[in-house]
Amino acid sequence: MNESTPDFQQIYTTFQPKILGYLRRLAGPEEAEDLCQETFLKVEQGLSDFRGEAQLSTWIYRIASHTYHDRLRSRTFKQQQCEQSSDLDVDSFEDRNPACHEPKPQLEQQIIRAEMNSCIRGYIDQLPEIYREVLLLSESEGFKNREIAEILQISLENIKIRLHRARARLKESLQDHCDFYLDERSEIACDRKQNKDPAS
């Protein structure tokens, strides 16, 4: 390894938690560990060829996304995803997302906000994969549109279109299934509408 090659151990320490979290949101916890391990194996193998044309973070996320899509194309994974999606129902979302239960105005505001974010993430998880991926890279990982285009290797205009559609779909789901309100501190919180089914 020459002097200009980044240190793999430092890269792994810095990026492994972020990549693992990203892959958990994309592929689910069952697949994320293996995908993360495969991603960093590819990172280690490719470090000697990394010339810095892209930012290190976008390069690593690109490898993670490619690794995920390779797995997504496999027949076994497609079948597993289909079976998992057929099992989704209201109860499963309520179990995972505490904010979808009855209002809890007595809780501290930071807890309410964390639960609200968890509830919203549940609806993000229901978006089609092409929309969920760009939304996660933008909102959760904090990448700019141009960086997302580099990661996914598609045009900037395509990224803008996907993000617009992803946000529109998410907004529609939230308006249909959640009541947003200002709490006693004038900060936003949400509760699930009791007469709506998130799976509908």
C-alpha positions in Angstrom: 0.0 0.0 0.0 1.5 3.4 -1.0 1.5 6.4 1.3 -1.4 8.0 -0.5 -3.7 5.0 0.1 -6.2 5.6 3.0 -5.8 3.4 6.0 -8.4 0.7 5.9 -8.7 0.2 9.6 -9.4 3.9 10.1 -12.0 3.8 7.3 -13.7 0.8 8.8 -13.9 2.4 12.2 -15.3 5.6 10.8 -17.8 4.2 8.2 -18.8 0.8 9.4 -21.6 1.9 11.8 -23.0 4.3 9.1 -22.9 1.7 6.4 -24.4 -1.0 8.6 -27.3 1.4 9.5 -27.8 2.3 5.9 -27.9 -1.3 4.8 -30.3 -2.2 7.6 -32.8 0.3 6.3 -32.4 -0.9 2.7 -32.2 -4.7 3.2 -33.4 -5.4 6.7 -31.4 -6.6 9.7 -31.1 -10.2 8.6 -29.2 -9.2 5.4 -27.4 -6.1 6.6 -24.5 -7.8 8.5 -23.5 -9.9 5.5 -23.9 -7.0 3.1 -21.8 -4.8 5.3 -19.0 -7.3 5.6 -19.0 -7.8 1.9 -19.0 -4.1 1.3 -15.9 -3.6 3.4 -14.1 -6.5 1.8 -14.6 -4.8 -1.5 -13.5 -1.5 0.0 -10.3 -3.1 1.3 -9.6 -4.7 -2.1 -10.3 -1.5 -4.0 -8.3 0.9 -1.8 -5.1 0.6 -3.8 -7.0 1.8 -6.9 -8.8 4.6 -5.1 -7.5 7.9 -6.6 -9.8 10.4 -5.0 -11.8 11.3 -8.0 -14.9 11.0 -5.8 -15.2 11.7 -2.0 -14.3 8.7 0.1 -17.7 8.6 1.6 -19.6 8.6 -1.7 -17.2 5.9 -3.0 -17.9 3.7 0.0 -21.7 4.2 -0.2 -21.5 3.5 -3.9 -19.9 0.1 -3.1 -22.5 -0.5 -0.4 -25.4 0.3 -2.8 -23.9 -1.9 -5.6 -23.5 -4.7 -3.1 -27.1 -4.4 -2.0 -28.4 -4.3 -5.6 -26.4 -7.4 -6.5 -28.1 -9.2 -3.6 -31.4 -7.7 -4.6 -31.1 -9.3 -8.0 -30.6 -12.8 -6.5 -33.6 -15.0 -6.7 -33.4 -16.1 -3.1 -33.4 -12.6 -1.7 -36.3 -11.6 -3.9 -38.3 -14.5 -2.6 -37.5 -13.6 1.0 -38.4 -9.9 0.5 -41.8 -11.0 -1.1 -42.6 -13.2 1.8 -41.6 -10.5 4.4 -43.7 -7.9 2.6 -46.8 -10.1 2.6 -46.5 -10.4 6.4 -46.6 -6.6 7.0 -49.8 -5.4 8.8 -50.9 -2.7 11.2 -49.9 -4.6 14.3 -46.4 -5.1 13.1 -46.0 -1.4 12.6 -47.5 -0.5 15.9 -45.1 -3.0 17.6 -42.1 -1.4 16.0 -43.2 2.2 16.2 -44.3 3.4 19.6 -45.6 6.7 18.2 -48.4 4.9 16.4 -50.1 4.1 19.7 -52.3 6.5 21.7 -51.0 10.0 22.5 -48.6 10.3 25.4 -48.5 14.1 26.2 -46.8 13.4 29.5 -43.6 12.2 27.9 -40.5 14.4 27.6 -40.4 16.2 24.2 -37.2 14.5 23.0 -38.9 11.1 23.5 -42.0 12.2 21.6 -39.8 13.4 18.8 -37.8 10.2 18.7 -41.0 8.1 18.6 -42.4 10.4 15.9 -39.3 9.8 13.8 -39.6 6.1 14.3 -43.2 6.2 13.1 -42.2 8.1 10.0 -39.4 5.7 9.3 -42.0 2.9 9.2 -43.8 4.6 6.3 -40.4 5.3 4.6 -39.8 1.5 4.8 -43.0 1.0 2.7 -41.9 3.1 -0.2 -40.8 1.3 -3.4 -37.1 0.5 -3.3 -36.0 3.2 -5.8 -37.6 5.9 -3.8 -36.7 4.6 -0.4 -33.0 4.5 -1.4 -32.7 8.1 -2.5 -34.7 9.3 0.4 -32.5 7.5 2.9 -29.3 8.8 1.2 -30.8 12.4 1.3 -32.6 12.6 4.6 -30.9 9.9 6.8 -27.3 10.0 5.4 -27.2 13.7 4.6 -25.9 13.5 1.0 -26.5 16.2 -1.5 -28.3 15.4 -4.8 -25.1 15.4 -6.8 -23.4 13.1 -4.3 -26.4 10.7 -4.5 -26.1 10.7 -8.3 -22.5 9.7 -7.9 -23.4 6.9 -5.4 -26.2 5.5 -7.5 -24.5 6.4 -10.8 -27.6 7.8 -12.4 -28.2 11.3 -13.6 -28.7 14.3 -11.3 -32.1 15.0 -13.0 -33.2 11.4 -12.3 -32.2 11.8 -8.6 -34.3 15.0 -8.4 -37.3 13.3 -9.9 -37.0 10.3 -7.6 -36.6 12.5 -4.5 -39.6 14.5 -5.5 -41.8 11.4 -6.0 -40.5 9.8 -2.8 -41.3 12.9 -0.7 -44.7 13.2 -2.4 -45.6 9.5 -1.6 -44.3 9.8 1.9 -46.3 13.0 2.4 -49.4 11.3 1.1 -49.0 8.4 3.5 -48.4 10.6 6.5 -51.4 12.8 5.7 -53.6 9.7 5.4 -52.4 7.9 8.5 -51.0 10.4 11.0 -52.3 13.4 12.8 -49.6 16.1 13.3 -50.0 18.7 16.0 -48.1 21.2 18.1 -47.5 20.1 21.7 -47.4 22.3 24.8 -43.9 23.5 23.7 -45.0 24.4 20.2 -43.0 21.5 18.8 -44.4 19.1 16.2 -45.5 15.6 17.2 -47.7 13.0 15.7 -50.2 10.2 16.4 -51.6 7.5 14.2 -55.2 8.1 13.0 -57.3 5.4 14.7 -59.5 4.9 11.6 -56.8 4.4 9.1 -54.8 1.2 8.1 -51.2 1.9 7.2 -51.2 -1.1 4.9 -54.1 0.1 2.9 
